[in-house]
Amino acid sequence: MFGKLLFLFILVPFIEISLLIKLGSVIGFWPTLLIQVVTGILGASLARLQGLLVWGKIQAELQVGRVPAEDMLNGVLIFAAGIVLMTPGLLTDLVGFALLLPPTRNIFKRWLRRQFDSRINRGNGGFIRPF
């Protein structure tokens, strides 16, 4: 777990900064900044739209008495996409947009479901007993 956190908090920002510096040297500072602003605005708009659509599906499922498990996973992934899109960087923007698009989000959803299933099958649901 420590290795994954180390990767997330040190290596990913290093890669992002390197990519932004390289892009800035190729196309210039202002176009690079404009790309970051546009992807942030576009990403926030798409995350809001996708989030509202999923929220409507969750409400519809609950009204007919079904557990909206699939839509809850969609909601979690859309929320993660919104968070990732708020961070500056090209790599994180690509991941964020991939999480927002339903076809690629389904790939992440299948992976996440496999992770949940394997933890449950091992008897490790990720919960800590208080006593």
C-alpha positions in Angstrom: 0.0 0.0 0.0 2.8 2.4 0.8 4.4 1.8 -2.6 1.1 2.7 -4.3 0.8 5.9 -2.3 4.4 6.8 -3.0 3.7 6.3 -6.7 0.6 8.4 -6.6 2.0 11.3 -4.7 5.6 11.5 -6.0 5.9 9.8 -9.4 2.6 10.9 -11.0 3.2 14.7 -10.3 6.8 14.3 -11.5 5.5 12.8 -14.8 2.8 15.5 -15.1 5.3 18.3 -14.6 7.6 16.7 -17.1 4.9 16.4 -19.7 3.7 20.0 -19.1 7.3 21.4 -19.4 7.8 19.4 -22.6 4.4 20.5 -24.1 5.2 24.1 -23.1 8.5 24.0 -24.9 6.9 22.6 -28.0 3.7 24.8 -28.3 4.5 27.5 -25.8 3.4 28.6 -22.3 0.0 30.2 -23.2 -1.3 27.4 -25.4 -0.3 24.9 -22.7 -2.1 26.9 -20.1 -5.2 27.2 -22.4 -5.3 23.5 -22.8 -5.2 23.0 -19.1 -8.1 25.5 -18.5 -10.2 24.1 -21.4 -9.8 20.5 -20.2 -10.7 21.6 -16.7 -13.9 23.4 -17.8 -14.8 20.6 -20.2 -14.1 17.9 -17.7 -16.1 19.6 -14.9 -19.1 20.0 -17.3 -18.9 16.4 -18.5 -18.6 15.1 -14.9 -21.6 17.2 -13.8 -23.7 15.9 -16.8 -22.7 12.3 -16.3 -23.2 12.6 -12.5 -26.7 13.9 -13.0 -27.6 11.1 -15.4 -26.3 8.5 -13.0 -28.1 10.2 -10.1 -31.4 9.9 -12.1 -30.8 6.2 -12.7 -30.0 5.6 -9.1 -33.3 7.3 -8.0 -35.3 5.4 -10.6 -33.8 2.0 -9.4 -34.6 2.9 -5.8 -38.2 3.9 -6.7 -38.8 0.4 -8.1 -37.2 -1.3 -5.1 -33.9 -2.4 -6.8 -30.4 -1.9 -5.4 -28.6 0.4 -7.8 -25.2 -1.4 -7.5 -24.1 -0.8 -11.1 -25.1 2.8 -11.0 -23.4 3.3 -7.7 -20.1 2.1 -9.3 -20.7 4.5 -12.1 -21.2 7.3 -9.6 -18.0 6.4 -7.7 -16.0 6.4 -11.0 -17.5 9.7 -12.2 -16.7 11.2 -8.8 -13.1 9.9 -9.2 -13.0 11.4 -12.7 -14.1 14.8 -11.4 -11.3 14.7 -8.7 -8.7 13.6 -11.2 -9.8 16.3 -13.7 -9.4 19.0 -11.1 -5.7 18.3 -10.8 -3.5 20.0 -13.4 -1.8 17.6 -15.9 -2.2 15.8 -19.1 -1.9 12.3 -17.9 -4.6 12.8 -15.2 -6.8 14.5 -17.7 -6.6 11.5 -20.0 -7.5 9.2 -17.1 -10.3 11.5 -16.0 -11.9 11.7 -19.5 -11.5 7.9 -19.8 -13.5 7.5 -16.6 -16.2 9.9 -17.9 -16.8 8.1 -21.2 -19.2 5.1 -20.7 -17.3 2.6 -22.9 -14.0 3.1 -21.1 -15.7 3.5 -17.8 -17.1 0.0 -18.2 -13.5 -1.3 -18.4 -12.6 0.4 -15.1 -15.9 -0.9 -13.7 -15.2 -4.5 -14.6 -11.7 -4.2 -13.0 -13.2 -2.6 -9.9 -15.8 -5.4 -9.6 -13.1 -8.0 -9.9 -11.2 -6.3 -7.1 -14.3 -6.3 -4.9 -15.1 -9.9 -5.7 -11.6 -11.1 -5.0 -11.5 -9.3 -1.6 -14.9 -10.8 -0.7 -13.9 -14.3 -1.8 -10.7 -14.1 0.3 -12.8 -13.0 3.3 -11.1 -9.6 3.3 -13.9 -7.0 2.5 -11.6 -4.2 3.5 -13.4 -3.5 6.8 -11.7 -3.2 10.1 -13.4 -4.7 13.1 -13.7 -2.2 15.9 -13.1 -4.9 18.6 
